[in-house]
Amino acid sequence: MMRSSTARNKTKSTRRSWSYEEELVLVSALKELVVRGWKSDKGFMIGYQNFLEQLMIQAIPGTDIRAEPDINSKVHVWKKHHSSLATMLTRSGFGWNDTSNTIIVDDDQVWDNYVKTDINARTMRYKSWPLYNDWCEVFGKD
């Protein structure tokens, strides 16, 4: 028996949209964890997401952000973006615009060749990445 597309769509969870303020609080909390020694070469210590949740609740009373799935998902996506950006910026033909927080690419061929090696980067070219320098402090060489 085939399930209708409506039935399939009802099982999907909705994705939470974060405000820029919430993202700033989270990245600040992550930087605080790094300073406090909660991060090693292998990543953050167990329980860091619950600690972040508590910091978010203190900073933004009444927030509905939770460690799982919200913080876990956001950190996962940020790590993926950071990795793609950091890798491409080590390659010839790429640069960084500090004013607009965007990637500079010498030409379309350089971009096309890079995207073949990193599928996650395909939508990153024309976006602004204002948290990139913060991510470098938080994720380093993860």
N, CA, C and O of each residue as an XYZ file, in Angstrom:
568
protein
N       0.844     -1.176      0.000
C       0.000      0.000      0.000
C       0.888      1.237      0.000
O       1.818      1.338      0.801
N       0.609      2.163     -0.883
C       1.399      3.390     -0.964
C       0.892      4.414      0.038
O      -0.310      4.588      0.234
N       1.863      5.093      0.671
C       1.498      6.182      1.579
C       1.372      7.466      0.763
O       2.120      7.688     -0.190
N       0.456      8.268      1.134
C       0.293      9.543      0.416
C       1.432     10.490      0.787
O       2.060     10.345      1.836
N       1.683     11.445     -0.077
C       2.742     12.420      0.212
C       2.394     13.245      1.444
O       3.290     13.711      2.148
N       1.106     13.429      1.712
C       0.695     14.177      2.899
C       1.095     13.425      4.156
O       1.563     14.033      5.118
N       0.917     12.126      4.159
C       1.285     11.322      5.318
C       2.791     11.370      5.550
O       3.242     11.436      6.693
N       3.562     11.339      4.484
C       5.022     11.410      4.622
C       5.447     12.753      5.174
O       6.339     12.814      6.020
N       4.833     13.829      4.718
C       5.226     15.166      5.145
C       4.883     15.439      6.606
O       5.550     16.246      7.253
N       3.865     14.786      7.128
C       3.484     14.995      8.522
C       4.523     14.441      9.482
O       4.594     14.896     10.624
N       5.323     13.484      9.065
C       6.305     12.888      9.954
C       7.587     13.710     10.034
O       8.407     13.479     10.923
N       7.778     14.665      9.123
C       8.977     15.494      9.158
C       8.856     16.515     10.283
O       7.796     17.102     10.504
N       9.970     16.712     10.990
C       9.954     17.747     12.019
C      10.271     19.092     11.369
O      10.912     19.151     10.320
N       9.824     20.144     11.993
C      10.092     21.463     11.451
C      11.462     21.933     11.928
O      11.898     21.630     13.039
N      12.108     22.665     11.072
C      13.436     23.172     11.380
C      13.294     24.497     12.104
O      12.498     25.346     11.703
N      14.055     24.674     13.158
C      13.989     25.903     13.936
C      14.813     26.986     13.255
O      15.939     26.745     12.818
N      14.245     28.170     13.171
C      14.985     29.321     12.658
C      15.574     30.067     13.846
O      14.875     30.379     14.810
N      16.855     30.345     13.762
C      17.556     31.057     14.819
C      17.636     32.532     14.449
O      17.850     32.876     13.286
N      17.462     33.403     15.441
C      17.688     34.830     15.217
C      19.195     35.076     15.282
O      19.944     34.273     15.838
N      19.621     36.184     14.713
C      21.048     36.516     14.756
C      21.498     36.704     16.202
O      22.619     36.332     16.552
N      20.638     37.277     17.049
C      20.961     37.443     18.477
C      21.207     36.082     19.128
O      22.165     35.919     19.884
N      20.348     35.109     18.839
C      20.517     33.773     19.410
C      21.831     33.150     18.945
O      22.538     32.515     19.727
N      22.151     33.337     17.664
C      23.417     32.807     17.153
C      24.608     33.462     17.841
O      25.591     32.790     18.151
N      24.528     34.769     18.080
C      25.616     35.469     18.769
C      25.787     34.955     20.198
O      26.911     34.787     20.671
N      24.677     34.707     20.880
C      24.748     34.168     22.240
C      25.379     32.784     22.215
O      26.226     32.470     23.051
N      24.970     31.953     21.256
C      25.520     30.595     21.173
C      27.006     30.620     20.860
O      27.773     29.905     21.505
N      27.432     31.410     19.903
C      28.850     31.429     19.551
C      29.667     31.995     20.714
O      30.791     31.552     20.953
N      29.117     32.961     21.429
C      29.799     33.504     22.601
C      29.938     32.436     23.689
O      30.980     32.330     24.334
N      28.887     31.654     23.882
C      28.927     30.562     24.868
C      29.927     29.487     24.462
O      30.631     28.942     25.312
N      29.995     29.180     23.183
C      30.979     28.207     22.699
C      32.400     28.710     22.939
O      33.273     27.943     23.343
N      32.628     29.991     22.692
C      33.951     30.573     22.939
C      34.288     30.515     24.427
O      35.440     30.290     24.800
N      33.288     30.718     25.266
C      33.489     30.613     26.717
C      33.904     29.191     27.107
O      34.778     29.010     27.955
N      33.285     28.194     26.495
C      33.660     26.800     26.773
C      35.105     26.530     26.379
O      35.818     25.817     27.086
N      35.539     27.087     25.269
C      36.927     26.913     24.833
C      37.869     27.511     25.871
O      38.865     26.890     26.240
N      37.553     28.721     26.343
C      38.382     29.399     27.345
C      38.424     28.591     28.641
O      39.464     28.516     29.296
N      37.296     27.988     29.007
C      37.211     27.203     30.246
C      37.843     25.817     30.126
O      37.899     25.075     31.107
N      38.319     25.464     28.928
C      38.983     24.178     28.758
C      38.067     23.005     28.483
O      38.458     21.857     28.695
N      36.855     23.265     28.015
C      35.902     22.202     27.715
C      36.147     21.567     26.357
O      35.406     20.670     25.956
N      37.164     22.012     25.646
C      37.424     21.495     24.303
C      38.841     20.950     24.225
O      39.796     21.560     24.705
N      38.945     19.780     23.604
C      40.245     19.170     23.353
C      40.416     19.035     21.843
O      39.578     19.503     21.072
N      41.492     18.400     21.432
C      41.712     18.178     19.998
C      40.608     17.332     19.369
O      40.386     17.405     18.161
N      39.921     16.537     20.175
C      38.880     15.643     19.657
C      37.489     16.248     19.741
O      36.515     15.598     19.362
N      37.376     17.461     20.223
C      36.072     18.114     20.307
C      35.725     18.492     21.733
O      36.577     18.475     22.621
N      34.467     18.832     21.939
C      34.001     19.276     23.244
C      33.736     18.096     24.165
O      33.443     16.987     23.716
N      33.847     18.361     25.473
C      33.605     17.331     26.484
C      32.126     16.938     26.504
O      31.254     17.703     26.095
N      31.876     15.741     26.985
C      30.504     15.251     27.123
C      29.727     16.199     28.028
O      30.225     16.630     29.068
N      28.519     16.515     27.626
C      27.655     17.379     28.411
C      27.714     18.849     28.019
O      27.009     19.677     28.595
N      28.556     19.174     27.037
C      28.700     20.583     26.669
C      27.412     21.184     26.131
O      27.148     22.367     26.347
N      26.608     20.397     25.437
C      25.372     20.935     24.862
C      24.371     21.310     25.959
O      23.663     22.310     25.839
N      24.313     20.517     27.019
C      23.419     20.854     28.129
C      23.895     22.120     28.829
O      23.082     22.944     29.246
N      25.219     22.278     28.959
C      25.780     23.493     29.532
C      25.418     24.700     28.664
O      25.036     25.750     29.179
N      25.540     24.540     27.336
C      25.170     25.608     26.413
C      23.695     25.954     26.536
O      23.323     27.126     26.494
N      22.858     24.940     26.687
C      21.416     25.173     26.851
C      21.175     26.061     28.062
O      20.386     27.004     27.992
N      21.845     25.771     29.170
C      21.666     26.574     30.378
C      22.140     28.016     30.167
O      21.497     28.959     30.629
N      23.264     28.181     29.468
C      23.748     29.529     29.166
C      22.764     30.284     28.282
O      22.552     31.482     28.469
N      22.162     29.586     27.319
C      21.181     30.214     26.430
C      19.940     30.646     27.232
O      19.403     31.728     26.998
N      19.495     29.827     28.154
C      18.327     30.147     28.975
C      18.614     31.363     29.853
O      17.748     32.217     30.040
N      19.833     31.437     30.391
C      20.214     32.592     31.218
C      20.275     33.865     30.378
O      19.813     34.920     30.813
N      20.837     33.771     29.191
C      21.023     34.948     28.339
C      19.726     35.399     27.673
O      19.521     36.591     27.445
N      18.851     34.439     27.360
C      17.597     34.753     26.666
C      16.456     34.076     27.424
O      16.001     33.001     27.034
N      15.996     34.708     28.508
C      14.911     34.105     29.295
C      13.691     33.809     28.420
O      13.306     34.614     27.572
N      13.096     32.638     28.646
C      11.917     32.235     27.893
C      12.227     31.586     26.563
O      11.309     31.248     25.816
N      13.519     31.401     26.245
C      13.867     30.773     24.970
C      13.392     29.326     24.925
O      13.287     28.659     25.954
N      13.112     28.859     23.730
C      12.718     27.459     23.559
C      13.871     26.631     22.985
O      13.667     25.483     22.589
N      15.061     27.194     22.937
C      16.226     26.473     22.408
C      16.634     25.395     23.399
O      16.775     25.647     24.595
N      16.821     24.195     22.877
C      17.213     23.064     23.707
C      18.477     22.426     23.137
O      18.804     22.585     21.962
N      19.174     21.700     24.005
C      20.413     21.038     23.592
C      20.153     20.113     22.414
O      20.888     20.118     21.427
N      19.092     19.318     22.535
C      18.713     18.382     21.475
C      17.304     18.704     21.045
O      16.407     18.646     21.886
N      17.050     19.030     19.831
C      17.930     18.948     18.672
C      18.590     20.275     18.290
O      19.490     20.295     17.452
N      18.148     21.391     18.901
C      18.510     22.716     18.404
C      20.019     22.998     18.413
O      20.609     23.262     17.365
N      20.634     22.942     19.589
C      22.057     23.277     19.696
C      22.896     22.251     18.962
O      23.843     22.610     18.261
N      22.565     20.994     19.111
C      23.301     19.937     18.416
C      23.296     20.178     16.905
O      24.340     20.093     16.258
N      22.143     20.472     16.356
C      22.013     20.699     14.920
C      22.784     21.946     14.486
O      23.499     21.913     13.484
N      22.644     23.042     15.232
C      23.313     24.290     14.865
C      24.830     24.125     14.889
O      25.513     24.578     13.971
N      25.360     23.487     15.923
C      26.808     23.281     16.020
C      27.292     22.382     14.889
O      28.351     22.627     14.311
N      26.528     21.349     14.571
C      26.891     20.447     13.478
C      26.982     21.206     12.150
O      27.942     21.030     11.398
N      26.002     22.034     11.867
C      25.988     22.810     10.620
C      27.136     23.813     10.609
O      27.818     23.967      9.597
N      27.349     24.493     11.730
C      28.449     25.459     11.803
C      29.805     24.795     11.568
O      30.658     25.342     10.869
N      29.995     23.621     12.153
C      31.267     22.909     11.953
C      31.470     22.560     10.483
O      32.580     22.661      9.959
N      30.403     22.154      9.831
C      30.473     21.800      8.413
C      30.824     23.035      7.577
O      31.673     22.966      6.688
N      30.169     24.162      7.864
C      30.461     25.403      7.136
C      31.895     25.861      7.414
O      32.616     26.256      6.497
N      32.294     25.807      8.662
C      33.655     26.222      9.014
C      34.685     25.379      8.274
O      35.657     25.906      7.732
N      34.472     24.088      8.255
C      35.407     23.189      7.584
C      35.518     23.516      6.099
O      36.621     23.578      5.555
N      34.388     23.723      5.449
C      34.400     24.054      4.020
C      35.111     25.381      3.775
O      35.948     25.482      2.877
N      34.783     26.395      4.568
C      35.398     27.709      4.395
C      36.908     27.650      4.657
O      37.702     28.179      3.879
N      37.288     27.008      5.746
C      38.707     26.935      6.103
C      39.504     26.203      5.033
O      40.619     26.605      4.699
N      38.936     25.134      4.500
C      39.631     24.369      3.469
C      39.764     25.173      2.184
O      40.842     25.225      1.592
N      38.676     25.801      1.750
C      38.770     26.547      0.491
C      39.724     27.728      0.607
O      40.368     28.093     -0.376
N      39.828     28.333      1.788
C      40.707     29.487      1.953
C      42.184     29.109      1.970
O      43.053     29.979      1.921
N      42.467     27.809      2.040
C      43.862     27.361      1.921
C      44.235     27.105      0.468
O      45.407     26.900      0.155
N      43.259     27.115     -0.410
C      43.474     26.793     -1.825
C      43.808     28.035     -2.631
O      43.381     29.143     -2.305
N      44.561     27.835     -3.664
C      44.890     28.905     -4.601
C      43.617     29.354     -5.320
O      42.787     28.528     -5.699
N      43.474     30.654     -5.501
C      42.308     31.182     -6.199
C      41.206     31.651     -5.279
O      40.201     32.190     -5.743
N      41.376     31.453     -3.955
C      40.373     31.873     -2.985
C      40.939     32.933     -2.067
O      42.131     32.939     -1.760
N      40.076     33.824     -1.634
C      40.445     34.837     -0.667
C      39.251     35.174      0.200
O      38.179     34.583      0.065
N      39.448     36.132      1.092
C      38.408     36.502      2.043
C      38.252     38.014      2.061
O      39.246     38.739      2.093
N      37.020     38.493      2.041
C      36.723     39.910      2.147
C      36.298     40.184      3.587
O      35.211     39.783      4.003
N      37.162     40.871      4.353
C      36.874     41.148      5.766
C      35.705     42.111      5.963
O      35.039     42.074      6.998
N      35.458     42.954      4.999
C      34.375     43.932      5.116
C      33.011     43.266      4.977
O      32.111     43.510      5.780
N      32.862     42.433      3.966
C      31.558     41.794      3.712
C      31.482     40.368      4.252
O      30.430     39.732      4.180
N      32.603     39.860      4.797
C      32.656     38.483      5.316
C      32.227     37.470      4.261
O      31.433     36.565      4.518
N      32.776     37.652      3.073
C      32.445     36.764      1.964
C      33.705     36.155      1.359
O      34.819     36.641      1.557
N      33.491     35.091      0.629
C      34.566     34.418     -0.089
C      34.854     35.205     -1.360
O      33.939     35.690     -2.025
N      36.129     35.325     -1.685
C      36.533     35.905     -2.957
C      37.077     34.757     -3.804
O      37.930     33.994     -3.352
N      36.584     34.642     -5.024
C      37.016     33.576     -5.920
C      37.553     34.212     -7.194
O      36.909     35.079     -7.784
N      38.756     33.769     -7.620
C      39.384     34.344     -8.810
C      38.523     34.209    -10.056
O      38.363     35.165    -10.816
N      37.971     33.027    -10.262
C      37.113     32.837    -11.445
C      36.185     31.650    -11.250
O      36.340     30.865    -10.315
N      35.229     31.538    -12.141
C      34.215     30.483    -12.034
C      34.809     29.090    -12.120
O      34.296     28.168    -11.485
N      35.866     28.913    -12.881
C      36.481     27.591    -13.015
C      37.076     27.123    -11.683
O      36.975     25.948    -11.330
N      37.693     28.046    -10.951
C      38.237     27.721     -9.626
C      37.100     27.244     -8.728
O      37.232     26.239     -8.028
N      35.976     27.973     -8.752
C      34.824     27.591     -7.938
C      34.268     26.234     -8.360
O      34.033     25.368     -7.517
N      34.060     26.051     -9.639
C      33.498     24.792    -10.136
C      34.367     23.601     -9.757
O      33.853     22.547     -9.382
N      35.673     23.765     -9.853
C      36.584     22.678     -9.476
C      36.528     22.388     -7.979
O      36.575     21.229     -7.567
N      36.428     23.427     -7.174
C      36.367     23.207     -5.727
C      35.083     22.492     -5.327
O      35.112     21.564     -4.519
N      33.964     22.920     -5.887
C      32.676     22.319     -5.519
C      32.645     20.825     -5.857
O      31.924     20.062     -5.215
N      33.414     20.409     -6.848
C      33.495     18.976     -7.167
C      34.132     18.202     -6.021
O      33.866     17.011     -5.858
N      34.974     18.866     -5.222
C      35.645     18.182     -4.101
C      34.907     18.362     -2.781
O      35.131     17.597     -1.843
N      34.029     19.360     -2.692
C      33.291     19.630     -1.452
C      31.861     20.018     -1.805
O      31.568     21.191     -2.033
N      30.988     19.047     -1.848
C      29.591     19.261     -2.232
C      28.884     20.209     -1.263
O      27.937     20.894     -1.650
N      29.341     20.256      0.008
C      28.726     21.147      0.996
C      28.940     22.616      0.659
O      28.201     23.473      1.144
N      29.933     22.918     -0.159
C      30.276     24.305     -0.471
C      29.442     24.898     -1.597
O      29.508     26.104     -1.831
N      28.673     24.102     -2.288
C      28.029     24.573     -3.513
C      27.147     25.801     -3.332
O      26.989     26.568     -4.281
N      26.567     26.020     -2.163
C      25.690     27.183     -1.946
C      26.370     28.308     -1.163
O      25.708     29.266     -0.762
N      27.672     28.203     -0.942
C      28.357     29.131     -0.041
C      28.956     30.364     -0.716
O      29.338     31.313     -0.031
N      29.042     30.366     -2.002
C      29.831     31.384     -2.709
C      29.387     32.826     -2.455
O      30.234     33.675     -2.180
N      28.140     33.120     -2.535
C      27.676     34.505     -2.458
C      27.070     34.878     -1.106
O      26.444     35.931     -0.979
N      27.247     34.038     -0.114
C      26.702     34.316      1.214
C      27.730     35.064      2.064
O      28.938     34.984      1.839
N      27.208     35.785      3.036
C      28.053     36.445      4.021
C      28.207     35.495      5.216
O      27.258     34.821      5.616
N      29.412     35.456      5.772
C      29.728     34.561      6.883
C      30.270     35.375      8.058
O      31.460     35.301      8.364
N      29.400     36.158      8.723
C      29.868     37.056      9.776
C      30.427     36.344     11.006
O      31.152     36.958     11.789
N      30.113     35.085     11.188
C      30.603     34.356     12.361
C      31.858     33.533     12.067
O      32.347     32.823     12.945
N      32.380     33.619     10.850
C      33.513     32.763     10.470
C      34.715     32.909     11.403
O      35.295     31.905     11.817
N      35.091     34.125     11.734
C      36.251     34.296     12.620
C      35.990     33.724     14.010
O      36.902     33.192     14.642
N      34.755     33.829     14.486
C      34.383     33.211     15.762
C      34.475     31.691     15.655
O      34.965     31.026     16.568
N      34.000     31.146     14.534
C      34.078     29.694     14.330
C      35.520     29.219     14.351
O      35.812     28.133     14.853
N      36.423     30.026     13.808
C      37.844     29.647     13.823
C      38.345     29.510     15.255
O      39.123     28.604     15.555
N      37.907     30.402     16.139
C      38.287     30.309     17.555
C      37.677     29.079     18.210
O      38.323     28.414     19.020
N      36.433     28.779     17.859
C      35.710     27.675     18.499
C      36.133     26.315     17.958
O      36.429     25.402     18.728
N      36.161     26.183     16.655
C      36.397     24.876     16.052
C      37.852     24.626     15.704
O      38.280     23.475     15.618
N      38.607     25.676     15.504
C      40.026     25.518     15.208
C      40.256     24.523     14.113
O      39.802     24.708     12.984
N      40.963     23.463     14.442
C      41.319     22.451     13.436
C      40.443     21.209     13.511
O      40.860     20.132     13.085
N      39.229     21.346     14.049
C      38.328     20.174     14.181
C      38.234     19.462     12.876
O      37.532     18.456     12.770
